[in-house]
Amino acid sequence: MRRVAITGMGTVCPLGNDLDQALDHGLAGATGIRPADKYLWGEFGAQIPCRVAGIVEGLDESLYVPKEHIGGYDPAVTFALAASQQAIADSGLSFTEEQRDRTAVIFGSAAPGSHTYHRALHQAFVERRAHELSGRTSLNISGNMPSALVALRHGFRGPNFGIVNACAAGSTAISVAADTIRAGRADVAVTGGTESCIGLALLGSMGNAGAINPTSDPDRASRPFAMDRAGLIMAEGAGVLVLESWDDAVARGARIYGELLGESLTDDAYHVYHPDAEGETWARAISLALKTANVAPDEVDMISAHAASTPRGDLAETRAIKKVLGKAAYDVPVSATKSMHGHMYGATGAVETILALGAIRRQTVMPTTNLDRADPECDLDYVSHGARPVRSEVLLKNSFGFGGTNACLVIRAA
């Protein structure tokens, strides 16, 4: 079975519109969570209690979108195009026609085309102009459109599809892309997650489900593992990785960020919103990923947590980590970057993987902000007082989603 290397990374997220900017801001403990007035639509959003979100700002669409399509794509597509272009450039790959036939594009999302769908509903039912809806609307809400348009932009003709898998979608896409290379169906994969789902319908629904923190304070909105954590904060963005056959990457002298050693894809079969309180099902997902990667629990030396800042979820994840790693769990730095960028749903797993690997390359660990007073039962080392200089090698990335879907990645940094 072929080994899989990570040779390129790119991101557009609330912390920055490229990898270096996002890393600089994240390592400084900055926040990308901002007032969400532009998504709350005046009188229609006046009753939404959560007034903040993780928002992408200042992205120059003209750098990534063909001139004739500027303003016509769903933001999630634009984010995917931008992060993909960055990751491909970062990889140093120069594609022959034969290589384009062997390049896969696989993206994950939780709510594909959500931004477009919100706008279309408003135009159809509030403005009563359904007959004037753009012909692009039906395309923009299709779950395969980010992967399709990235492939079209770069001429990639290998396996291509979108994965809808809730908050685990980005990490799921990475796992499926790695397996596509291992199975010999492709030599290169452009993969990750993208999302632009901040809108009245989801803010209202998720708020009534008790999942979102009803706050107007952007600075302390997301508080993973804290005693006073009160729910997640919605966000938007994209994270893209270029994966290659390890042998091919070495042969061309590529800069390698790390090797995907193994992954797990599981489901809790427990509840659509709530995790198993004891963390048993999440512990199973972590254990299976480590087993697949042939990595012992005491070899893990950095964890990028899912840590959505929900009361049940953060505690369940802490318990799951302790069940798998045992006493060694207390010696492993755990990073929860949603405290700074919010929950990008299907994009989150990919963006957090990129931030963690970027930090490892700088010999640091991303901080967990807003953790002034930890939940006594959340008692691991959450890197709560700024970024920490640490030399790490084996990264565990956890992604847990609504519907009980889970994806865990194990990566050895190069």
C-alpha positions in Angstrom: 0.0 0.0 0.0 1.3 3.4 -1.0 2.3 6.0 1.7 0.7 9.4 1.5 2.6 12.7 1.9 1.2 16.2 2.6 3.1 18.6 0.3 0.9 21.7 0.1 -1.4 23.6 2.3 -3.7 26.7 1.9 -6.4 28.3 3.9 -8.9 31.2 3.9 -10.4 31.5 7.3 -11.4 34.1 10.0 -7.7 34.2 11.1 -6.4 35.1 7.7 -6.5 34.7 4.0 -3.4 32.7 3.6 -1.5 30.2 5.6 1.2 32.5 7.0 -1.3 35.2 8.0 -3.6 32.6 9.7 -0.6 31.1 11.6 0.7 34.5 12.7 -2.7 35.5 14.0 -3.4 32.2 15.6 -0.1 31.9 17.4 -0.6 35.4 18.7 -3.9 34.4 20.2 -5.9 36.8 17.9 -9.6 36.3 17.2 -11.4 36.1 13.9 -14.8 36.2 15.6 -16.6 39.4 14.7 -20.0 41.1 14.8 -22.2 39.2 12.2 -24.5 42.1 11.3 -24.1 41.5 7.6 -25.6 38.0 8.0 -28.5 39.1 10.3 -30.5 41.0 7.7 -32.2 43.8 9.7 -35.7 43.1 10.9 -35.5 39.4 9.9 -32.5 38.8 12.1 -33.4 41.1 15.0 -34.5 38.3 17.3 -31.4 36.0 16.7 -29.6 36.0 20.1 -26.1 35.1 18.8 -24.8 38.3 17.1 -21.2 37.1 16.3 -19.5 34.7 13.9 -16.1 33.7 12.6 -16.0 35.8 9.4 -13.6 35.9 6.5 -12.6 39.5 5.7 -10.7 41.2 3.0 -10.4 38.4 0.5 -9.7 39.6 -3.0 -11.9 37.5 -5.1 -10.3 38.6 -8.3 -7.1 36.7 -7.4 -8.9 33.4 -7.5 -12.1 33.6 -9.5 -12.3 34.0 -13.3 -13.2 37.6 -14.2 -16.5 36.6 -15.8 -17.6 34.7 -12.6 -16.7 37.3 -10.0 -19.7 37.7 -7.7 -21.4 34.7 -9.2 -20.1 31.9 -7.0 -21.3 30.8 -3.6 -18.7 32.1 -1.0 -17.8 28.5 -0.2 -16.7 27.9 -3.8 -14.7 31.1 -3.8 -13.0 30.0 -0.5 -12.2 26.6 -2.0 -10.7 28.1 -5.2 -8.6 30.5 -3.1 -7.3 27.9 -0.7 -6.7 25.3 -3.5 -4.7 27.8 -5.6 -2.5 28.5 -2.5 -2.1 24.9 -1.6 -1.2 23.9 -5.2 1.4 26.7 -5.4 2.7 25.7 -2.0 3.2 22.1 -3.2 5.5 23.2 -6.0 3.7 20.8 -8.4 3.8 21.5 -12.1 1.2 19.3 -13.8 1.6 17.4 -17.0 -1.5 16.3 -18.9 -0.9 12.8 -17.7 -0.7 14.0 -14.1 -4.0 15.9 -14.4 -5.7 12.7 -15.4 -4.3 11.2 -12.1 -5.3 14.1 -9.8 -8.3 13.8 -7.5 -10.3 16.6 -6.0 -12.4 15.8 -2.9 -14.0 18.4 -0.7 -16.2 18.2 2.4 -19.0 20.5 3.5 -21.7 20.3 6.1 -24.3 22.6 4.4 -23.2 23.0 0.8 -24.4 26.2 -0.9 -26.1 27.4 2.3 -25.3 31.1 1.7 -26.8 30.9 -1.8 -29.8 29.0 -0.5 -30.5 31.6 2.2 -30.4 34.4 -0.5 -32.6 32.4 -2.9 -35.3 31.8 -0.3 -35.4 35.5 0.5 -35.7 36.4 -3.2 -38.3 33.7 -3.8 -40.6 34.2 -0.8 -39.9 37.6 0.6 -39.2 39.5 -2.6 -41.5 37.2 -4.7 -39.0 37.1 -7.5 -38.4 33.4 -7.9 -38.8 33.8 -11.6 -35.7 36.0 -11.6 -33.4 33.6 -9.8 -30.0 33.2 -11.4 -29.5 30.0 -13.4 -26.3 29.5 -11.2 -28.4 29.1 -8.0 -29.1 25.4 -8.6 -25.4 24.8 -9.3 -24.2 26.8 -6.2 -26.2 24.7 -3.8 -24.9 21.4 -5.2 -22.6 19.6 -2.9 -20.0 18.8 -5.6 -19.6 22.3 -6.8 -16.4 23.3 -4.9 -14.6 20.2 -6.1 -16.0 20.5 -9.6 -15.0 24.1 -10.0 -11.5 23.5 -8.5 -11.1 20.7 -11.1 -12.3 22.9 -13.9 -10.0 25.7 -12.9 -6.9 23.5 -12.9 -7.8 20.8 -15.5 -7.9 17.9 -13.0 -9.6 14.9 -14.5 -9.2 12.3 -11.7 -11.8 11.2 -9.1 -14.0 14.1 -8.1 -16.8 14.4 -5.6 -18.1 16.3 -2.6 -18.7 14.8 0.8 -21.5 16.0 3.1 -20.6 14.7 6.6 -21.5 17.5 9.1 -18.7 18.8 11.2 -16.4 15.9 10.3 -16.7 16.5 6.5 -13.2 18.2 6.0 -11.4 15.4 7.9 -13.5 12.8 6.2 -12.5 14.2 2.8 -8.8 14.1 3.7 -9.2 10.4 4.8 -11.0 9.4 1.6 -8.5 11.3 -0.5 -5.6 9.5 1.2 -7.3 6.1 0.6 -7.8 7.1 -3.1 -4.0 7.5 -3.4 -3.3 4.3 -1.4 -5.6 2.4 -3.6 -3.9 3.7 -6.8 -6.9 5.5 -8.2 -4.9 8.8 -8.1 -1.3 10.0 -7.6 -2.3 13.5 -6.2 -5.3 14.7 -4.3 -6.4 18.3 -3.7 -8.6 17.9 -0.6 -10.1 19.5 2.4 -13.3 21.4 3.4 -15.1 24.6 2.7 -18.1 26.2 4.2 -20.2 29.4 4.2 -23.3 28.6 6.2 -23.7 31.6 8.5 -27.4 32.7 8.0 -30.7 33.2 9.6 -32.1 29.7 9.2 -29.1 27.9 10.7 -28.4 30.5 13.4 -32.1 30.3 14.4 -32.3 26.5 14.3 -29.0 25.8 15.9 -29.7 28.4 18.6 -33.0 26.7 19.5 -31.2 23.4 19.6 -29.0 24.8 22.3 -25.8 24.4 20.3 -24.9 28.1 19.8 -23.7 30.5 22.4 -26.3 33.4 22.5 -23.7 36.2 22.8 -22.8 39.5 21.3 -19.3 39.5 22.7 -16.8 38.5 19.9 -13.8 38.4 22.2 -15.1 35.6 24.6 -17.6 34.0 22.4 -15.9 30.6 22.0 -14.5 29.1 25.2 -13.5 25.5 24.8 -13.0 23.5 28.0 -13.9 26.5 30.2 -16.2 26.3 33.1 -18.5 28.9 31.5 -18.5 27.6 28.0 -21.9 28.1 26.4 -21.9 26.7 22.9 -20.3 26.9 19.5 -19.8 30.0 17.3 -20.6 29.5 13.6 -17.8 30.4 11.1 -16.9 30.3 7.5 -13.7 29.4 5.5 -11.8 26.7 3.7 -8.7 24.6 4.3 -7.0 22.6 1.5 -4.2 20.1 1.5 -2.3 18.6 -1.4 -1.6 14.9 -0.9 0.8 12.9 -3.0 2.2 9.4 -3.2 5.2 9.5 -0.8 7.5 8.0 -3.3 6.6 10.6 -6.0 7.0 13.4 -3.6 10.4 12.2 -2.5 11.5 11.6 -6.1 10.7 15.2 -7.1 12.4 16.6 -4.0 9.2 18.1 -2.6 9.0 19.9 0.8 6.9 17.5 2.9 4.8 18.7 5.8 4.0 15.2 7.0 2.7 11.7 6.3 -0.9 10.6 6.8 -0.3 7.4 8.8 -3.9 6.4 9.3 -7.4 7.6 9.9 -10.7 6.4 11.3 -14.3 7.0 10.1 -17.0 5.9 12.6 -20.4 6.8 13.9 -21.7 6.9 17.5 -25.1 5.5 16.6 -26.1 7.3 19.8 -27.8 10.7 19.3 -28.0 13.3 16.4 -26.8 16.2 18.6 -25.3 14.9 21.9 -22.2 12.7 22.2 -22.0 9.8 24.6 -21.3 11.6 27.9 -18.6 9.1 28.9 -16.7 9.5 25.6 -16.8 5.8 24.8 -17.7 6.2 21.2 -15.2 9.0 20.6 -12.5 6.9 22.4 -13.3 4.1 19.9 -12.7 6.5 17.0 -9.4 7.7 18.4 -8.3 4.1 19.2 -9.1 2.9 15.7 -7.2 5.8 14.0 -4.1 5.0 16.1 -4.4 1.3 15.4 -4.7 1.9 11.7 -1.7 4.2 11.8 0.3 1.7 13.8 0.9 4.3 16.5 0.9 3.5 20.2 -1.1 5.8 22.5 2.0 7.0 24.3 3.6 8.1 20.9 1.0 10.9 20.4 2.6 14.2 21.3 0.1 16.8 20.1 -3.7 16.8 19.8 -5.8 19.2 17.7 -9.1 18.8 19.5 -12.6 19.2 18.0 -13.5 21.2 21.1 -16.5 23.1 19.8 -17.1 24.8 23.2 -20.3 22.8 24.0 -20.8 21.7 27.6 -21.3 18.0 26.7 -18.8 17.8 23.8 -15.7 19.2 25.4 -16.2 17.0 28.5 -16.8 13.9 26.3 -13.7 14.6 24.3 -11.6 15.0 27.4 -12.8 11.7 28.7 -12.2 10.0 25.4 -8.6 11.2 25.2 -8.0 10.0 28.7 -9.5 6.6 28.0 -7.2 6.0 25.1 -4.0 7.7 26.2 -4.3 6.8 29.9 -1.8 8.6 32.2 0.1 9.9 29.1 -2.9 12.1 28.3 -1.8 14.6 30.9 1.6 15.1 29.2 0.2 15.8 25.7 -0.5 19.4 24.7 -4.1 19.8 23.4 -5.0 22.7 21.2 -8.5 24.1 20.6 -8.3 26.7 17.9 -12.1 27.1 17.5 -11.6 29.5 20.4 -10.1 31.9 17.9 -11.8 31.1 14.5 -15.1 29.6 15.5 -16.7 26.5 14.1 -16.4 26.3 10.3 -18.5 23.2 10.2 -17.4 21.0 7.3 -14.2 23.1 6.8 -13.1 23.0 10.4 -11.2 19.7 10.4 -9.1 20.6 7.4 -8.3 24.1 8.6 -7.4 22.9 12.1 -5.1 20.2 10.6 -3.4 22.9 8.5 -3.0 25.2 11.5 -1.6 22.3 13.7 0.9 21.2 11.0 1.9 24.8 10.3 2.5 25.3 14.0 4.6 22.1 14.3 6.7 23.4 11.4 7.4 26.5 13.5 8.1 24.2 16.5 5.1 25.5 18.5 1.6 24.5 19.5 -1.4 26.7 18.8 -3.0 28.2 22.0 -6.5 27.7 23.4 -7.8 31.2 24.2 -10.5 32.3 26.6 -9.6 29.5 29.1 -9.3 31.5 32.2 -11.1 29.0 34.4 -11.2 25.4 33.2 -14.0 23.0 33.9 -12.6 20.9 36.8 -13.4 17.7 34.8 -11.6 19.1 31.8 -8.2 18.7 33.3 -5.8 18.1 30.4 -3.0 20.4 29.1 -5.0 22.7 26.8 -2.1 25.2 26.1 -4.2 28.0 27.7 -1.7 30.8 28.2 -0.4 31.5 24.7 1.4 29.5 22.1 4.0 27.2 23.4 7.4 26.3 22.0 7.3 22.5 21.6 8.9 20.0 19.2 6.1 17.6 18.1 6.1 14.7 15.7 2.9 12.7 15.9 -0.4 14.7 15.6 -3.8 13.4 16.4 -6.7 15.4 14.9 -10.2 14.8 16.1 -13.4 15.8 14.2 -16.8 14.9 15.6 -20.0 15.9 13.9 -23.8 16.1 14.3 -25.4 12.8 13.5 -22.7 11.1 15.5 -20.2 11.1 12.6 -16.5 11.0 13.5 -13.2 11.3 11.7 -9.8 11.1 13.4 -6.5 11.7 11.6 -3.0 10.6 12.7 -0.1 12.4 11.0 3.6 12.2 11.5 5.2 15.6 10.8 8.2 15.5 8.5 
